[in-house]
Amino acid sequence: LGETSEFATGEVTKIDRTTPTISVTQGTITKNSIEVNVSASDNESGIPASGAYQYYLNGTHKPEATGNSYTFTNLNPGTQYTIKVVVQDKVGNSAEQAITPTTSTPTIADYKGRRAI
């Protein structure tokens, strides 16, 4: 198959085989959460407004996350996580990127007022 298709009308249509460009960055990080921001673009068919992003935390898909920003919650303090984001354009070409941020560790203020057991 070539890069173009010709129909009976004589029209030539370009086939989009270009993968999107993706950039995943960490946003705010706390001891129990990590915010992830995604910038994606596609010069040919475009990126849909929603549903084009798939988020994974340590290999587990998070189906509730579909937009270009998501905050993972209920995480363990001081723990490194692998977060992968896959973006898909309107014709199904996809790209992915992973980051490995670490949640912050508890501070002395987090323990203030607690009794030792």
Solvent accessible surface area in square Angstrom, and as a share of the most:
residue,aa,sasa,rsa
1,L,201,1.00
2,G,45,0.44
3,E,95,0.43
4,T,80,0.46
5,S,36,0.23
6,E,133,0.60
7,F,117,0.49
8,A,116,0.90
9,T,112,0.65
10,G,46,0.44
11,E,113,0.51
12,V,93,0.53
13,T,62,0.36
14,K,123,0.52
15,I,55,0.28
16,D,23,0.12
17,R,106,0.39
18,T,59,0.35
19,T,80,0.47
20,P,6,0.04
21,T,93,0.54
22,I,27,0.14
23,S,52,0.34
24,V,7,0.04
25,T,73,0.42
26,Q,95,0.42
27,G,28,0.27
28,T,91,0.53
29,I,47,0.24
30,T,58,0.34
31,K,69,0.29
32,N,58,0.30
33,S,19,0.12
34,I,0,0.00
35,E,47,0.21
36,V,0,0.00
37,N,53,0.27
38,V,9,0.05
39,S,76,0.49
40,A,25,0.20
41,S,62,0.40
42,D,21,0.11
43,N,147,0.76
44,E,70,0.31
45,S,34,0.22
46,G,21,0.20
47,I,37,0.19
48,P,40,0.25
49,A,108,0.83
50,S,81,0.52
51,G,53,0.51
52,A,4,0.03
53,Y,20,0.07
54,Q,66,0.29
55,Y,0,0.00
56,Y,44,0.17
57,L,23,0.12
58,N,88,0.45
59,G,66,0.64
60,T,81,0.47
61,H,74,0.33
62,K,51,0.22
63,P,90,0.57
64,E,111,0.50
65,A,3,0.02
66,T,60,0.35
67,G,28,0.27
68,N,88,0.45
69,S,55,0.36
70,Y,48,0.18
71,T,58,0.34
72,F,4,0.02
73,T,81,0.47
74,N,142,0.73
75,L,10,0.05
76,N,97,0.50
77,P,55,0.34
78,G,36,0.35
79,T,45,0.26
80,Q,116,0.51
81,Y,16,0.06
82,T,59,0.34
83,I,0,0.00
84,K,63,0.27
85,V,0,0.00
86,V,23,0.13
87,V,0,0.00
88,Q,77,0.34
89,D,5,0.03
90,K,130,0.55
91,V,91,0.52
92,G,37,0.35
93,N,29,0.15
94,S,52,0.33
95,A,22,0.17
96,E,103,0.46
97,Q,66,0.29
98,A,54,0.42
99,I,31,0.16
100,T,72,0.42
101,P,7,0.05
102,T,63,0.37
103,T,2,0.01
104,S,49,0.31
105,T,92,0.54
106,P,45,0.29
107,T,81,0.47
108,I,151,0.77
109,A,75,0.58
110,D,45,0.23
111,Y,117,0.45
112,K,165,0.70
113,G,82,0.78
114,R,171,0.62
115,R,217,0.79
116,A,104,0.81
117,I,220,1.12
